[in-house]
Amino acid sequence: MDAIMTTITLKNVPQKLHADLKKSAGIHRRSLNNEAIIQLERALLTQNPITEDEVLEQAKKLRDAIKVSTKTMLTEKQITTYKNWGKA
């Protein structure tokens, strides 16, 4: 199910806020629009954090969706190897 998107327009944005948002967008290689959306999501998430039960439910749904079998799971040694790959 696709989410329905909507549009908002911000007026009277202080120049410093605009400059800071633009700088952040450049650092993260995102458009100004995408950076604004991400920053808004983060701000709202800190006001309304998801509960532990919600996190666990999301994790369960993700596991069920990808249905990873034990044959395709990485071993602890493989995980460590991949984590250290390129750190030299």
C-alpha positions in Angstrom: 0.0 0.0 0.0 1.5 3.3 -1.1 1.4 6.2 1.3 -0.5 9.3 0.1 1.8 12.3 -0.1 0.8 15.9 0.5 2.6 19.2 0.0 3.3 22.0 2.4 4.7 25.4 1.9 6.8 27.1 4.5 6.7 30.9 4.7 8.9 33.4 6.6 11.7 30.9 7.2 14.5 32.7 8.9 17.6 33.0 6.7 19.9 31.3 9.2 17.5 28.3 9.5 17.3 28.1 5.7 21.1 28.3 5.4 21.5 25.6 8.2 19.0 23.3 6.5 20.7 23.8 3.1 24.1 23.1 4.6 22.8 19.9 6.3 21.2 18.8 3.0 24.6 19.3 1.3 26.4 17.3 3.9 24.0 14.4 3.7 23.7 14.7 -0.2 20.0 15.2 -0.1 17.7 17.8 -1.6 16.5 20.6 0.5 13.0 19.1 0.5 14.2 15.6 1.6 16.4 17.1 4.3 13.4 19.1 5.6 11.2 16.0 5.7 13.9 14.0 7.5 14.5 16.8 10.0 10.8 17.1 10.7 10.4 13.3 11.1 13.3 13.3 13.6 11.9 16.2 15.6 8.4 14.5 15.8 9.9 11.1 16.6 11.6 12.6 19.7 8.3 14.0 20.8 6.4 10.8 20.2 8.9 8.0 20.5 7.7 4.5 19.5 7.3 2.0 22.3 9.4 -1.1 22.8 6.4 -3.2 21.8 6.0 -1.2 18.5 9.7 -1.8 17.7 9.4 -5.5 18.4 6.2 -5.7 16.2 8.0 -3.9 13.4 11.0 -6.3 13.7 8.7 -9.3 13.6 6.9 -8.0 10.5 10.3 -7.4 8.8 11.6 -10.9 9.7 8.3 -12.4 8.4 8.6 -10.4 5.2 12.1 -11.4 4.3 11.8 -15.0 5.7 15.5 -15.6 6.1 16.4 -19.3 6.6 19.2 -20.5 8.8 21.0 -21.5 5.7 21.4 -17.9 4.6 22.3 -16.5 8.0 25.8 -15.2 8.5 28.0 -16.7 11.2 29.5 -14.5 13.9 32.9 -15.0 12.2 31.6 -13.8 8.9 29.9 -10.7 10.5 33.2 -9.8 12.2 35.1 -10.3 8.9 32.7 -8.1 6.9 32.7 -5.4 9.7 36.5 -5.2 9.6 36.8 -5.4 5.8 38.4 -2.2 4.6 39.2 -0.8 8.1 43.0 -1.3 7.5 
